[in-house]
């Protein structure tokens, strides 16, 4: 999955308008919370067959850090 498609998926999870994320946004500025993290875990499992846990996500500071978890 290319970066743009990934960002669009994160926008859906966060219920943001499409093409608003650049990737360098901090998760804190996006009001990332535990429910959002659960949605991301489900997304990564379904899309990438990657088992990501809350501790992995807690280490992420930006949207692109989340993408690195999926690669």
N, C-alpha and C positions, 0 to 999 in steps of 0.2 A: 504494500500500500504506500503510495507516495505521500509526501508531507502534506500537501493541500487536502487530499482526501481524508487523511487523519485529522487535520484541523477541523474539517467540516463535521466529522463524527463527534469531536469534542464539543463543537458548537451545539450539536443536537442534544448531547448529554446535558449541557449547561443551559439549554433553551435560549441560545443566543441567535441573532440574525446570522445568516450564512455569510461567509467571507469577512467576518469581523476579527478573527484571531490571526495574529502574525506568528505566534509560537513563542515569543520571548516574554509573554505576559506571566506574571507571577501567579501562582495558584491562589495565593492570599487575596490578590486584587480581584479575582474572579469569584470570590466567596465560595471557594471549594470547601465542601463539608463531607461528613461521613456518608451521607446518602449519595452524593455525587461520586464518591470513591467507590461505593458498591456498584453503581452503574458502570463505572470505568472498569472495574474488575470483571463484570459480566461481559462487557464489550470486548475486552482483551482475550477472555477465555473463548468466546464465540468466534471472534474474527481471526485471532492469531494462535489459538490453542495454547495460550500462555497462562500459567497459573501465577498470578501476581497477588501478593498479600498487602495488607494495610501497612505493614512496616516498610515495604518497598516504596509505596506511594508516599508515606510520610517523609521519606528522604528527598523527594522531588520538590524542586522550587519553582519550576516553570512548566509550561505546557510541553515544550520540547523534551524536558526530562521524562515526562510520561511516555513520549514516543520512544525514547531510548529503551524503556522497559519492555516495549513490545517487539523490538528488533531482535 
